[in-house]
């Protein structure tokens, strides 16, 4: 491995980490609403559409937040061993 490629990896790692955090945060923020919108448009019955609109987005947001919390940790957060 050359010095040039090692330097590139060393400088690119923080940028890739920031980009990954950005993608995960946006997926958690906007993903549940997009999936819920698609599901509501796909269902024909009005009562079921209303139920999906009310229940699905918070449920998906909770699931995605828990999944993303495994990847994004605060700087002062410690993991239990």
N, C-alpha and C positions, 0 to 999 in steps of 0.2 A: 504494500500500500504506500503510495507516495505521500509526501508531506502536503501537497496541494489538496488531495482528496480528504485527508484527515482534517485539514483546516476547514474545508467546505462543510464537512459533516458537523464539526464543532459549532460552526456559525449557523447552520441550517436547523439544528435541533430545536432551539428555542422558538424559531418561527413556525416550525411544523407543530410544535406543542400548542402554541397560541392559536393556530388555524384549527387544530382539532377541537380545542375548547370552544371556539367560536361556532363550529359546526354543531357540536353537541348541544350547546346552549340554544341555538336557533331551532334545532330539532325538537327540543323539549318545549320551547315556547310556541312555535307555530305548527308543529306536527300534529298534535291532538285536534286542533281546530280544522286542519285540512282533511284528516281522516274522518272526523265527524261530519264535515260538510259533504264529503263523498258519500258517506253512509246515508245521510238524510236524503240526498238526491236520488239514491238508489232504491229507496223504499217508497212504495206507492200509497200505503195506508196512512192517513193523516194522524191518527192517535199514536201509531208506532213511530212515525217521524218525530212527533213532539217528545216522546219518551227518549228516543235516541239523542235528540238535540240537548235534552236536559241532563241525561245520565252519562252519555258516552265521553264527552270532552273532559269532565273532571276525572273520570276513571282513567282515561288514557294519560292525562297529565300526571297523575299520581304514579302510574306505572313507569312512565318515561323518566320522571324525576328520580325515582329510586334506582333505575338502571344507570342513569347518568351520574348519580352521586358516587358510584363505584369508581368512575374514571376521573372525576374532578373533585379534588380535595382542596380545602382552604390551606393557606400557607402555615397557619398556626395549628392546624388539625393534626392530631396524632392517631395512628391506627393501633388498635388493641392487639396485642400478641398473645 
